[in-house]
Amino acid sequence: MKSFLLLFFILATALSPAFAQNYGFKIAKLKYNGGGDWYANKTSLPNLIRYCNQNLNMNIAAQEDVVEVGSPELFSYPFVHMTGHGNVVFSEAEARNLRNYLIGGGFLHIDDNYGLDKYIRKEMKKVFPELELVELPFEHPIYKQKYNFPRGLPKVHEHDNKPPQGFGIIYEGRLVCFYTYETDLGNGWEDQEVHNDPEPIRQQALRMGANILTFALTQE
C-alpha cells in the first residue's frame, strides 16, 4: 500500500502545475469540521518550509495547500499538518479516508495549539480504534535527525505547567502520526512579531519541525 501511495504521489506531482513551478512537492494543512480553528498559525508552515528549504536543501513549495480530511486530494501530499484550539469531528467517511492515507504511506503531524487534546484523542480513535497514542522515548529517531533533541520536544509556550510530550500512532512498525502536546511548536514557527518569542526559542521550534518533516519523508 505504501508503494502505491508513493507512486500515486509521484505521478500526481509530475502531472500537476506544481511540477512546472520549480519545486519538488507540496505539504498541506488539514481542514476539519467541528468548529475548531484548523486555520490557526497562518505564518507557521511558510516559515517552516522556508527553514527546511534553506537549511536542509529541501525543495518544498513556499506556501502550503489546504486539504479536507475526507478529500481524495489528501493522497497528493506526503506530509499533512493539523493544528487548532478547539473541537474536531471526523465523520466515518473522513476517518476511513484518513486511515487509508496514513497506512498507505502518508504522515500526519498534529500540533496542539492548546485546547485540542481532549478532542483529537477521541477522533483519532475513530481512525485507529485498535491503536493507542503512545509517548515516544527521547531516543526515538524523530528527535535525532539533523538536529539533536536529547530531552525530547522543546517548550515554546507555557500553559498548564506540564512538560512537552510527543505521542505517536505506530501502524505495523511505522510512525504514521506524531502528536506534539504542551509545546506549541506551531506558535514557535510563526513570524517573530506574532508572539514575540525569543529567537533561540523560535530556532529550537523550527529545528524540531525540520526533524519531524525529515523523519516523515525518509522513514522506511
C-alpha positions in Angstrom: 0.0 0.0 0.0 2.8 2.4 0.8 4.4 1.9 -2.6 1.1 2.5 -4.2 0.7 5.9 -2.4 4.3 6.9 -3.3 3.7 6.0 -6.9 0.4 8.0 -6.8 2.2 11.0 -5.3 5.0 10.9 -7.9 2.5 10.7 -10.8 0.2 13.4 -9.3 3.2 15.7 -8.9 4.5 15.1 -12.4 1.1 15.8 -13.9 0.2 18.9 -11.9 1.0 22.5 -12.5 3.2 22.4 -9.4 5.8 20.3 -11.3 6.4 23.2 -13.6 7.0 25.7 -10.8 10.5 24.5 -9.8 9.6 22.8 -6.6 9.6 19.2 -5.8 6.4 18.8 -3.7 3.9 20.5 -1.5 2.7 19.9 2.0 -0.7 20.7 3.4 -2.7 21.9 6.4 -5.6 19.7 7.4 -9.1 21.3 7.3 -11.6 19.6 9.6 -15.1 20.0 10.9 -16.4 20.6 14.4 -15.8 24.3 14.8 -12.2 24.2 15.8 -9.8 26.8 14.2 -8.0 24.5 11.8 -6.7 27.7 10.1 -4.6 28.8 13.2 -1.0 29.9 12.9 -1.1 31.4 9.5 2.6 32.1 9.2 3.9 28.9 10.7 4.1 26.5 7.8 5.5 29.0 5.3 8.3 29.8 7.9 8.9 26.1 8.5 9.1 25.4 4.7 11.5 28.3 4.2 13.7 27.0 7.1 13.8 23.5 5.6 14.5 24.7 2.1 17.3 26.9 3.3 18.9 24.6 5.9 18.1 21.1 4.7 18.2 21.7 0.9 14.6 20.6 0.6 12.5 21.7 -2.4 9.1 22.4 -0.9 6.6 24.8 -2.4 6.7 28.1 -0.4 3.0 28.1 0.5 1.2 25.1 1.9 -2.1 23.9 0.5 -5.3 23.3 2.5 -6.8 19.8 2.2 -10.0 18.4 3.8 -9.9 15.2 5.8 -12.3 13.4 3.5 -10.9 14.6 0.2 -9.1 12.3 -2.3 -6.6 15.1 -2.7 -5.2 14.1 0.7 -3.3 11.4 -1.1 -1.4 14.1 -3.0 0.7 15.2 0.0 3.4 13.2 1.8 3.1 15.4 4.9 0.0 17.0 6.4 -0.1 19.3 9.4 -3.0 19.8 11.7 -3.5 22.3 14.5 -6.1 24.3 16.4 -7.5 25.1 19.8 -11.0 23.6 19.8 -13.4 20.9 18.7 -12.6 18.4 16.0 -15.1 16.0 14.4 -14.3 13.3 11.8 -17.2 11.6 10.1 -16.9 7.8 9.4 -16.0 8.5 5.8 -13.4 11.1 6.8 -11.9 8.7 9.4 -11.7 6.0 6.8 -10.1 8.3 4.3 -7.5 9.5 6.8 -6.8 5.9 7.8 -6.2 4.8 4.2 -3.9 7.8 3.7 -1.8 7.0 6.8 -1.5 3.3 6.3 -0.7 3.9 2.6 2.4 5.9 3.4 1.2 9.4 4.4 2.2 11.2 7.6 0.1 13.4 9.9 1.6 15.9 12.3 -0.8 17.1 14.9 0.2 20.1 17.0 -2.0 21.0 20.0 -2.3 24.8 19.9 -3.8 24.5 23.5 -7.3 23.0 23.8 -7.1 20.4 21.1 -6.2 17.4 23.2 -9.5 16.2 24.5 -11.0 16.3 21.0 -8.2 14.9 18.9 -7.6 11.8 21.1 -11.3 10.8 20.6 -11.3 11.4 16.9 -8.0 9.6 16.2 -9.7 6.6 17.9 -12.1 6.6 15.0 -9.2 6.4 12.6 -7.3 3.7 14.5 -9.7 2.1 17.0 -7.2 -0.8 17.6 -4.2 1.5 18.4 -3.2 4.0 21.1 -1.3 7.2 21.1 1.9 6.2 22.8 4.6 8.6 24.1 7.8 8.3 22.1 11.0 7.9 24.1 13.7 10.6 23.8 15.8 8.0 21.9 13.3 7.9 19.1 14.9 8.9 15.7 12.5 11.8 15.2 14.5 13.6 17.9 17.8 12.7 16.2 17.6 13.9 12.6 19.9 16.8 11.6 19.1 18.4 15.0 19.5 16.5 18.2 16.9 16.9 21.0 18.2 14.6 23.8 15.3 15.7 26.1 12.6 15.5 23.5 10.4 18.4 22.4 11.3 22.0 23.2 9.0 24.1 25.2 7.7 27.1 23.3 4.8 28.4 25.4 3.7 27.6 29.0 0.0 26.7 29.7 -0.6 24.2 32.4 2.9 23.8 33.9 3.3 20.4 32.1 6.3 19.1 30.2 6.1 18.9 26.4 5.3 15.4 25.2 5.5 13.7 21.8 3.0 10.9 21.1 2.8 8.6 18.1 0.5 6.2 16.4 2.5 3.3 15.1 1.0 1.1 12.5 2.8 -2.1 11.6 6.1 -0.7 12.9 5.8 2.7 11.1 5.1 6.0 12.8 2.1 7.4 10.8 1.1 10.2 13.2 3.1 12.3 15.5 1.2 14.4 18.1 3.0 17.2 19.8 1.4 18.3 23.1 2.2 21.1 25.6 4.9 22.5 23.4 3.2 24.9 20.9 5.6 24.2 18.1 3.5 25.9 15.5 3.5 29.1 17.6 7.3 28.9 17.6 7.3 28.7 13.8 5.2 31.9 13.4 6.6 35.3 12.5 8.5 36.7 15.4 6.2 39.6 15.9 3.1 37.4 16.3 4.1 36.1 19.8 7.3 37.9 20.5 9.1 34.7 21.3 12.9 35.0 21.9 14.8 34.0 18.8 16.6 31.0 20.4 13.1 29.5 21.2 11.9 30.1 17.7 15.1 28.4 16.3 14.5 25.4 18.6 10.9 25.1 17.4 12.0 25.4 13.7 14.7 22.8 14.2 12.3 20.3 15.8 9.8 21.0 12.9 12.6 20.3 10.4 13.3 17.0 12.2 9.6 16.0 12.0 9.4 16.8 8.3 12.7 15.0 7.6 11.7 11.9 9.5 8.3 11.8 7.9 9.8 11.9 4.4 12.6 9.4 5.0 11.4 6.7 7.4 11.0 3.2 5.9 
